[in-house]
Amino acid sequence: MSANKQATVRVTLEKSVAGQLKSIAASVRGLGLRRRHQTVTVADTVENRGMIRAARHLVKVENA
């Protein structure tokens, strides 16, 4: 992988954050997701992977 090309992942919010712990909802918001079925592309970093792991039961992850 070249130095200027950073790995990314596509994250889709499959289920609602209603009724979830505030920390889980905050992780979803931190990824840039606001509503169900919304998809965002985020950098594949340790921090983003941690937020994805916290909300793994709500999101779908694909390599981009």
MMTF fields as JSON, N, C-alpha, C and O atoms, coordinates in Angstrom:
{
  "mmtfVersion": "1.0.0",
  "mmtfProducer": "UNKNOWN",
  "numBonds": 255,
  "numAtoms": 256,
  "numGroups": 64,
  "numChains": 1,
  "numModels": 1,
  "chainsPerModel": [1],
  "groupsPerChain": [64],
  "chainIdList": ["A"],
  "bondAtomList": [4, 2, 8, 6, 12, 10, 16, 14, 20, 18, 24, 22, 28, 26, 32, 30, 36, 34, 40, 38, 44, 42, 48, 46, 52, 50, 56, 54, 60, 58, 64, 62, 68, 66, 72, 70, 76, 74, 80, 78, 84, 82, 88, 86, 92, 90, 96, 94, 100, 98, 104, 102, 108, 106, 112, 110, 116, 114, 120, 118, 124, 122, 128, 126, 132, 130, 136, 134, 140, 138, 144, 142, 148, 146, 152, 150, 156, 154, 160, 158, 164, 162, 168, 166, 172, 170, 176, 174, 180, 178, 184, 182, 188, 186, 192, 190, 196, 194, 200, 198, 204, 202, 208, 206, 212, 210, 216, 214, 220, 218, 224, 222, 228, 226, 232, 230, 236, 234, 240, 238, 244, 242, 248, 246, 252, 250],
  "bondOrderList": [1, 1, 1, 1, 1, 1, 1, 1, 1, 1, 1, 1, 1, 1, 1, 1, 1, 1, 1, 1, 1, 1, 1, 1, 1, 1, 1, 1, 1, 1, 1, 1, 1, 1, 1, 1, 1, 1, 1, 1, 1, 1, 1, 1, 1, 1, 1, 1, 1, 1, 1, 1, 1, 1, 1, 1, 1, 1, 1, 1, 1, 1, 1],
  "groupList": [{"groupName": "MET", "atomNameList": ["N", "CA", "C", "O"], "elementList": ["N", "C", "C", "O"], "formalChargeList": [0, 0, 0, 0], "bondAtomList": [1, 0, 2, 1, 3, 2], "bondOrderList": [1, 1, 2], "singleLetterCode": "M", "chemCompType": "L-PEPTIDE LINKING"}, {"groupName": "SER", "atomNameList": ["N", "CA", "C", "O"], "elementList": ["N", "C", "C", "O"], "formalChargeList": [0, 0, 0, 0], "bondAtomList": [1, 0, 2, 1, 3, 2], "bondOrderList": [1, 1, 2], "singleLetterCode": "S", "chemCompType": "L-PEPTIDE LINKING"}, {"groupName": "ALA", "atomNameList": ["N", "CA", "C", "O"], "elementList": ["N", "C", "C", "O"], "formalChargeList": [0, 0, 0, 0], "bondAtomList": [1, 0, 2, 1, 3, 2], "bondOrderList": [1, 1, 2], "singleLetterCode": "A", "chemCompType": "L-PEPTIDE LINKING"}, {"groupName": "ASN", "atomNameList": ["N", "CA", "C", "O"], "elementList": ["N", "C", "C", "O"], "formalChargeList": [0, 0, 0, 0], "bondAtomList": [1, 0, 2, 1, 3, 2], "bondOrderList": [1, 1, 2], "singleLetterCode": "N", "chemCompType": "L-PEPTIDE LINKING"}, {"groupName": "LYS", "atomNameList": ["N", "CA", "C", "O"], "elementList": ["N", "C", "C", "O"], "formalChargeList": [0, 0, 0, 0], "bondAtomList": [1, 0, 2, 1, 3, 2], "bondOrderList": [1, 1, 2], "singleLetterCode": "K", "chemCompType": "L-PEPTIDE LINKING"}, {"groupName": "GLN", "atomNameList": ["N", "CA", "C", "O"], "elementList": ["N", "C", "C", "O"], "formalChargeList": [0, 0, 0, 0], "bondAtomList": [1, 0, 2, 1, 3, 2], "bondOrderList": [1, 1, 2], "singleLetterCode": "Q", "chemCompType": "L-PEPTIDE LINKING"}, {"groupName": "THR", "atomNameList": ["N", "CA", "C", "O"], "elementList": ["N", "C", "C", "O"], "formalChargeList": [0, 0, 0, 0], "bondAtomList": [1, 0, 2, 1, 3, 2], "bondOrderList": [1, 1, 2], "singleLetterCode": "T", "chemCompType": "L-PEPTIDE LINKING"}, {"groupName": "VAL", "atomNameList": ["N", "CA", "C", "O"], "elementList": ["N", "C", "C", "O"], "formalChargeList": [0, 0, 0, 0], "bondAtomList": [1, 0, 2, 1, 3, 2], "bondOrderList": [1, 1, 2], "singleLetterCode": "V", "chemCompType": "L-PEPTIDE LINKING"}, {"groupName": "ARG", "atomNameList": ["N", "CA", "C", "O"], "elementList": ["N", "C", "C", "O"], "formalChargeList": [0, 0, 0, 0], "bondAtomList": [1, 0, 2, 1, 3, 2], "bondOrderList": [1, 1, 2], "singleLetterCode": "R", "chemCompType": "L-PEPTIDE LINKING"}, {"groupName": "LEU", "atomNameList": ["N", "CA", "C", "O"], "elementList": ["N", "C", "C", "O"], "formalChargeList": [0, 0, 0, 0], "bondAtomList": [1, 0, 2, 1, 3, 2], "bondOrderList": [1, 1, 2], "singleLetterCode": "L", "chemCompType": "L-PEPTIDE LINKING"}, {"groupName": "GLU", "atomNameList": ["N", "CA", "C", "O"], "elementList": ["N", "C", "C", "O"], "formalChargeList": [0, 0, 0, 0], "bondAtomList": [1, 0, 2, 1, 3, 2], "bondOrderList": [1, 1, 2], "singleLetterCode": "E", "chemCompType": "L-PEPTIDE LINKING"}, {"groupName": "GLY", "atomNameList": ["N", "CA", "C", "O"], "elementList": ["N", "C", "C", "O"], "formalChargeList": [0, 0, 0, 0], "bondAtomList": [1, 0, 2, 1, 3, 2], "bondOrderList": [1, 1, 2], "singleLetterCode": "G", "chemCompType": "PEPTIDE LINKING"}, {"groupName": "ILE", "atomNameList": ["N", "CA", "C", "O"], "elementList": ["N", "C", "C", "O"], "formalChargeList": [0, 0, 0, 0], "bondAtomList": [1, 0, 2, 1, 3, 2], "bondOrderList": [1, 1, 2], "singleLetterCode": "I", "chemCompType": "L-PEPTIDE LINKING"}, {"groupName": "HIS", "atomNameList": ["N", "CA", "C", "O"], "elementList": ["N", "C", "C", "O"], "formalChargeList": [0, 0, 0, 0], "bondAtomList": [1, 0, 2, 1, 3, 2], "bondOrderList": [1, 1, 2], "singleLetterCode": "H", "chemCompType": "L-PEPTIDE LINKING"}, {"groupName": "ASP", "atomNameList": ["N", "CA", "C", "O"], "elementList": ["N", "C", "C", "O"], "formalChargeList": [0, 0, 0, 0], "bondAtomList": [1, 0, 2, 1, 3, 2], "bondOrderList": [1, 1, 2], "singleLetterCode": "D", "chemCompType": "L-PEPTIDE LINKING"}],
  "groupTypeList": [0, 1, 2, 3, 4, 5, 2, 6, 7, 8, 7, 6, 9, 10, 4, 1, 7, 2, 11, 5, 9, 4, 1, 12, 2, 2, 1, 7, 8, 11, 9, 11, 9, 8, 8, 8, 13, 5, 6, 7, 6, 7, 2, 14, 6, 7, 10, 3, 8, 11, 0, 12, 8, 2, 2, 8, 13, 9, 7, 4, 7, 10, 3, 2],
  "groupIdList": [1, 2, 3, 4, 5, 6, 7, 8, 9, 10, 11, 12, 13, 14, 15, 16, 17, 18, 19, 20, 21, 22, 23, 24, 25, 26, 27, 28, 29, 30, 31, 32, 33, 34, 35, 36, 37, 38, 39, 40, 41, 42, 43, 44, 45, 46, 47, 48, 49, 50, 51, 52, 53, 54, 55, 56, 57, 58, 59, 60, 61, 62, 63, 64],
  "secStructList": [7, 7, 6, 6, 7, 7, 7, 3, 3, 3, 3, 3, 3, 7, 1, 7, 7, 6, 6, 1, 7, 2, 2, 2, 2, 2, 2, 2, 2, 2, 6, 6, 7, 7, 1, 6, 6, 7, 3, 3, 3, 3, 3, 7, 7, 2, 2, 2, 2, 2, 2, 2, 2, 2, 6, 6, 6, 6, 3, 3, 3, 3, 3, 7],
  "xCoordList": [0.846, 0.0, 0.892, 1.861, 0.58, 1.409, 1.203, 0.227, 2.131, 2.117, 0.931, 0.444, 0.454, -0.645, -2.022, -3.037, -2.07, -3.339, -3.603, -2.907, -4.608, -4.917, -6.07, -7.021, -5.979, -7.032, -8.315, -8.282, -9.443, -10.736, -11.695, -11.479, -12.748, -13.826, -15.151, -15.287, -16.132, -17.486, -18.308, -18.337, -18.974, -19.776, -21.217, -21.472, -22.156, -23.577, -24.307, -24.119, -25.142, -25.953, -27.177, -28.065, -27.233, -28.315, -29.486, -30.637, -29.2, -30.244, -30.19, -29.161, -31.283, -31.393, -30.602, -30.403, -30.157, -29.449, -30.418, -29.988, -31.718, -32.708, -32.641, -32.665, -32.56, -32.516, -31.129, -30.97, -30.119, -28.744, -28.109, -28.618, -27.005, -26.256, -25.757, -25.517, -25.602, -25.139, -23.761, -23.467, -22.916, -21.572, -21.615, -20.802, -22.539, -22.678, -23.223, -22.735, -24.237, -24.795, -23.734, -23.7, -22.875, -21.806, -20.784, -20.243, -20.515, -19.594, -20.166, -19.438, -21.458, -22.109, -22.034, -21.727, -22.312, -22.217, -20.781, -20.538, -19.837, -18.428, -17.968, -17.03, -18.621, -18.319, -18.972, -18.689, -19.846, -20.505, -21.856, -22.411, -22.389, -23.688, -24.797, -24.714, -25.831, -26.94, -28.252, -29.061, -28.478, -29.766, -29.565, -28.501, -30.589, -30.51, -30.264, -30.727, -29.535, -29.211, -28.29, -28.075, -27.751, -26.762, -25.403, -25.064, -24.63, -23.308, -22.272, -22.454, -21.174, -20.062, -18.775, -18.684, -17.796, -16.469, -15.537, -15.391, -14.9, -13.997, -12.628, -12.498, -11.617, -10.26, -10.191, -10.856, -9.396, -9.246, -8.164, -7.023, -8.55, -7.621, -8.037, -9.139, -7.15, -7.434, -8.629, -9.478, -8.697, -9.79, -11.133, -12.106, -11.185, -12.437, -12.816, -14.0, -11.85, -12.145, -12.73, -13.588, -12.278, -12.835, -14.284, -15.099, -14.619, -16.006, -16.884, -18.028, -16.346, -17.096, -17.337, -18.428, -16.339, -16.48, -17.53, -18.279, -17.591, -18.575, -20.0, -20.914, -20.183, -21.522, -21.654, -22.457, -20.882, -20.847, -22.196, -22.432, -23.074, -24.394, -25.378, -26.502, -24.946, -25.81, -25.336, -26.113, -24.074, -23.495, -23.047, -22.845, -22.895, -22.332, -21.066, -21.075, -19.98, -18.679, -18.241, -18.323, -17.768, -17.241, -15.917, -15.737, -14.996, -13.758, -14.053, -14.835, -13.405, -13.657, -12.479, -12.52],
  "yCoordList": [-1.172, 0.0, 1.236, 1.299, 2.207, 3.408, 4.286, 4.133, 5.196, 6.022, 6.974, 7.291, 7.438, 8.397, 7.738, 8.428, 6.427, 5.708, 5.048, 4.107, 5.541, 4.998, 4.001, 4.224, 2.918, 1.899, 2.472, 3.223, 2.105, 2.582, 1.409, 0.346, 1.617, 0.64, 1.366, 2.532, 0.647, 1.193, 0.644, -0.565, 1.535, 1.152, 1.582, 2.737, 0.656, 0.932, 0.662, -0.383, 1.614, 1.434, 0.614, 1.104, -0.629, -1.55, -1.466, -1.653, -1.189, -1.143, 0.19, 0.865, 0.565, 1.841, 1.825, 0.771, 3.002, 3.115, 3.358, 3.48, 3.429, 3.64, 2.506, 1.334, 2.844, 1.859, 1.349, 0.535, 1.801, 1.367, 2.24, 3.313, 1.77, 2.565, 3.835, 3.846, 4.904, 6.175, 6.045, 6.704, 5.203, 5.04, 4.383, 4.714, 3.47, 2.83, 3.822, 3.895, 4.589, 5.613, 6.649, 7.146, 6.979, 7.941, 7.378, 8.124, 6.096, 5.469, 5.511, 5.772, 5.258, 5.312, 6.732, 6.923, 7.714, 9.115, 9.483, 10.234, 8.953, 9.222, 8.699, 9.233, 7.665, 7.132, 7.959, 7.757, 8.891, 9.749, 9.236, 9.726, 8.251, 7.682, 8.374, 8.532, 8.782, 9.493, 8.74, 8.811, 8.012, 7.341, 5.931, 5.607, 5.103, 3.725, 3.685, 4.549, 2.68, 2.421, 3.472, 3.476, 4.351, 5.312, 4.619, 3.851, 4.889, 4.307, 5.411, 6.418, 5.219, 6.159, 5.38, 4.186, 6.074, 5.504, 6.163, 7.385, 5.358, 5.884, 5.229, 4.146, 5.905, 5.364, 4.115, 4.033, 3.165, 1.915, 2.116, 1.682, 2.786, 3.055, 2.275, 1.731, 2.23, 1.533, 2.18, 1.478, 3.497, 4.21, 3.885, 3.593, 3.936, 3.623, 2.164, 1.853, 1.265, -0.159, -0.375, -1.239, 0.397, 0.298, 0.736, 0.109, 1.817, 2.282, 1.28, 1.044, 0.693, -0.327, -1.54, -2.11, -1.93, -3.083, -2.824, -3.732, -1.597, -1.269, -1.405, -1.763, -1.12, -1.144, -2.262, -2.153, -3.326, -4.386, -5.062, -5.644, -4.998, -5.61, -4.696, -5.1, -3.469, -2.505, -2.171, -1.663, -2.446, -2.005, -3.181, -4.294, -2.898, -3.834, -3.186, -2.005, -3.948, -3.416, -4.123, -5.346, -3.324, -3.851, -3.167, -1.997, -3.882, -3.257, -2.359, -2.707, -1.184, -0.236, -0.128, 0.625],
  "zCoordList": [0.0, 0.0, 0.0, 0.757, -0.831, -0.914, 0.316, 1.052, 0.52, 1.723, 1.767, 2.853, 0.619, 0.62, 0.561, 0.647, 0.417, 0.358, 1.712, 2.094, 2.434, 3.756, 3.641, 2.892, 4.378, 4.364, 4.958, 5.932, 4.358, 4.839, 4.965, 4.383, 5.726, 5.854, 5.703, 6.074, 5.148, 5.029, 6.184, 6.417, 6.905, 8.063, 7.809, 7.467, 7.974, 7.784, 9.09, 9.713, 9.5, 10.706, 10.336, 9.637, 10.798, 10.458, 11.437, 11.044, 12.698, 13.716, 14.441, 14.432, 15.061, 15.763, 17.07, 17.674, 17.497, 18.77, 19.927, 21.074, 19.64, 20.685, 21.703, 21.329, 22.968, 24.032, 24.348, 25.257, 23.624, 23.874, 24.957, 25.282, 25.505, 26.462, 25.783, 24.576, 26.56, 25.995, 25.37, 24.373, 25.946, 25.392, 24.011, 23.148, 23.796, 22.49, 21.478, 20.351, 21.878, 20.987, 20.641, 19.515, 21.589, 21.338, 20.355, 19.539, 20.419, 19.471, 18.063, 17.105, 17.929, 16.622, 16.065, 14.888, 16.897, 16.461, 16.112, 15.167, 16.873, 16.613, 15.267, 14.675, 14.785, 13.458, 12.356, 11.175, 12.739, 11.75, 11.295, 10.312, 12.006, 11.638, 12.41, 13.628, 11.699, 12.332, 12.256, 13.181, 11.157, 10.992, 10.438, 9.911, 10.562, 10.082, 8.589, 7.845, 8.163, 6.762, 6.153, 4.941, 6.968, 6.483, 6.438, 7.338, 5.397, 5.235, 5.191, 4.506, 5.929, 5.904, 5.653, 5.939, 5.12, 4.925, 5.915, 5.919, 6.758, 7.779, 7.632, 7.062, 8.156, 8.127, 9.006, 10.039, 8.591, 9.342, 10.402, 10.239, 11.496, 12.587, 13.822, 13.889, 14.787, 16.041, 16.744, 17.293, 16.729, 17.391, 16.744, 17.44, 15.423, 14.732, 14.903, 15.036, 14.903, 15.129, 16.525, 16.707, 17.504, 18.854, 18.903, 19.579, 18.186, 18.14, 17.402, 17.79, 16.336, 15.601, 16.496, 16.487, 17.257, 18.151, 19.232, 19.594, 19.747, 20.781, 20.249, 20.991, 18.968, 18.378, 17.345, 16.419, 17.491, 16.471, 16.263, 15.205, 17.24, 17.099, 16.345, 16.045, 16.044, 15.359, 13.956, 13.148, 13.652, 12.386, 11.522, 12.009, 10.212, 9.264, 8.711, 8.363, 8.627, 8.196, 6.927, 6.818, 5.961, 4.713, 4.422, 4.757, 3.805, 3.37, 2.185, 1.3, 2.182, 1.09, 0.173, -0.799]
}
